Amino acid sequence: MTDYPRPRDEAVSRRMRLNPRRDTGPELAVRSCLHRDGLRFFVDRSVRFPSGVVRPDIIFPTIRVAVFIDGCFWHGCPDHGTNPQRNRDYWGPKLARNRARDVAVDMGLRSAGWQVLRHWEHEEAERVAAHVATVCKRSRATALTIGSRSTDD
């Protein structure tokens, strides 16, 4: 495990500690749109899969859809991600580990039968919610079709 570097600037350290793990502005906006559209879901609930446990931002467990609203800095957005100038020896590998973990989580969830949706925090909440709703409706329709098949075939 990598040691955390000592903060050189206490103001930066304070700002970093204030970053919430859940209920970020973008998450709340997407959840509000989904709820307004009549979709019900769980928030920050553990999902186990063969290689680990993860807590997606939004989940629909009955249709196995996991939604992540990724922060541009923490997950390396190609448009808005930044490379910190201070403590590069720490931040470079840290952010690379975050991206590698995201890939591993996606693969693990998919191999366990989950659909994984990842969106960036800068995306418009209504568009993200529309995409999530489309996937959920398609998943429900597929589940109903499979569930209604006769076993006499």
PECORHU-V663748 format. One record per residue. N is the residue number from 0. RES is the residue in one letter. PHI is phi in whole degrees, -180 to 180 (NA if undefined). PSI is psi in whole degrees, 0 to 359 (* if undefined). Layout:
BEGIN
n = <N N>
res = <RES RES>
phi = <PHI PHI>
psi = <PSI PSI>
END
This chain:
BEGIN
n = <0 1 2 3 4 5 6 7 8 9 10 11 12 13 14 15 16 17 18 19 20 21 22 23 24 25 26 27 28 29 30 31 32 33 34 35 36 37 38 39 40 41 42 43 44 45 46 47 48 49 50 51 52 53 54 55 56 57 58 59 60 61 62 63 64 65 66 67 68 69 70 71 72 73 74 75 76 77 78 79 80 81 82 83 84 85 86 87 88 89 90 91 92 93 94 95 96 97 98 99 100 101 102 103 104 105 106 107 108 109 110 111 112 113 114 115 116 117 118 119 120 121 122 123 124 125 126 127 128 129 130 131 132 133 134 135 136 137 138 139 140 141 142 143 144 145 146 147 148 149 150 151 152>
res = <M T D Y P R P R D E A V S R R M R L N P R R D T G P E L A V R S C L H R D G L R F F V D R S V R F P S G V V R P D I I F P T I R V A V F I D G C F W H G C P D H G T N P Q R N R D Y W G P K L A R N R A R D V A V D M G L R S A G W Q V L R H W E H E E A E R V A A H V A T V C K R S R A T A L T I G S R S T D D>
phi = <NA -80 -72 -76 -72 -71 -67 -92 -131 -63 -65 -65 -60 -62 -61 -66 -67 -80 -67 -75 -80 -143 60 -72 -54 -62 -63 -61 -65 -65 -61 -61 -63 -62 -65 -61 -83 90 -85 -117 -155 -109 -117 53 -102 -65 -126 -94 -142 -50 -102 162 -133 -141 -121 -60 -67 -140 -136 -120 -66 -68 -107 56 -120 -116 -119 -120 -108 -86 -73 -59 -69 -69 -114 75 -55 -66 -92 -124 -65 -125 -109 -58 -82 -94 53 -57 -64 -90 -68 -56 -64 -61 -68 -65 -64 -59 -65 -65 -64 -58 -64 -64 -64 -59 -63 -64 -65 -63 -68 -93 93 -95 -93 -114 -117 -119 -132 -88 -60 -83 -72 -64 -56 -63 -69 -62 -62 -63 -65 -60 -62 -61 -64 -65 -64 -63 -65 -65 -64 -64 -64 -67 -64 -66 -68 -94 -66 -76 -86 -85 -61>
psi = <137 135 143 140 153 135 137 337 113 329 318 317 317 315 318 322 336 350 119 151 331 172 38 164 310 321 313 320 315 315 320 316 316 315 317 327 5 5 138 143 174 153 132 44 138 138 123 141 167 324 11 197 142 157 87 158 321 134 149 88 325 331 5 58 126 131 131 132 99 135 137 317 307 333 6 48 130 338 323 354 146 159 111 143 331 149 43 325 335 308 322 302 324 311 326 320 321 313 319 320 319 316 315 319 314 313 316 315 316 320 339 8 12 149 133 126 124 130 154 151 334 352 147 128 319 321 319 312 321 319 314 315 319 314 318 316 318 319 319 318 318 317 320 319 314 318 336 358 142 144 0 357 *>
END
